[in-house]
């Protein structure tokens, strides 16, 4: 097992999510016309958490969608592990404020693919990017609008986001190569 | 490069249960792509696919073509009539000439059993069998399995009876190999002249009366009676075939439970299947066609290198 360094514990993660939820509403000026789109897998869980937090604070729930970007990736030709494709299901996006939600922002290639896929589903008024962890290392000119926690990492290190729903506990950890 | 399915899909006979499930699971999200307003994803952008059809086909060719286009591949259709094939060019020469134009995949239908495998061994491109002689029609087998799984859930222990002209049917063979590999019980049922000799050795049971098959099965896959078989003396007449072997509402009413009804098409209404059955509430004949596009998208995507890489157990780098 490679050594892991904690970045956020359960409480820290909940605080970060609460702040992100209120930033989303502030940026979107309310819940009207707001759509949270989680990127498979853990982005979906985080988007659902944010939607619950927004509902608790604002009294109304934003629309939710999920996106699997596997078929929009630019690396089908390169050797590497690829997941079985997950569900894509989006509410109408035309004229809405869409917030793309993911767990970790790294190279930016996943977000590039998500932007392309959203464009095939409609024409949002505006698209924001919200991530729990920004680990740097961008390969494309893409920045997040709302960040839970920024952390400096080296290539070869791995940021693991654990969520209660899938992993039994909430945490963000940095795994160093062993 | 070879993905989880290898370079080619020439049949279901040699696929593992894990590989079969991968194709079916990969087909699920592709069903949704065909429901989108923009029915297209860029997964196979820049890939060139040649549909090489040496036999008449409407449904299968169009289904492959939709699958290719919805994956953003570039496609070319070559039919044997009107091409250099009719001037006597050999299969390998035709394919090598196409490869010289830098293609990536060939979808082949051919009247000779083994043609797809023969070609797959001789060219670098991925080869997908769209039906070879009486051997296999793997994507039809897969779409039948996907449709059955939609209706019946996990296929293990489910009973599927394949009825009619099993002898000449590549659909039957692909169904038998695939279904038995996933643990389903398979039976064949038809006139003895239209059953292969020693068919039991494929791991299926044999019914000599359609009523027995109906009483036993959860689903019927009714095969097309190829009309030229009558001239060849396999059956006395179409009318008699319908009376003895036809899947009719009257026969199905006597079954202990409603059966899922499949047919690979094209149907001979009133011969192997009656219209009120084909259009009835338990018929999944049109869902089969819809699933065909999704299954073919999954196969093309996996052969092009999509899907999990089973040689590496690591997760996606985050």
Interface residues (C-beta under 8 A of the other chain):
Chain A: X68 X70 X71 X72 X73 X76 X77 X79 X80 X81 X82 X83 X84 X85 X86 X87 X88 X89 X103 X104 X106 X116 X117 X120 X121 X135 X158 X159 X160 X161
Chain B: X1 X22 X25 X26 X28 X29 X30 X32 X33 X36 X37 X38 X40 X41 X42 X43 X44 X71 X301 X304 X305 X306 X307 X308 X309 X312 X313 X314 X315 X316 X317 X318
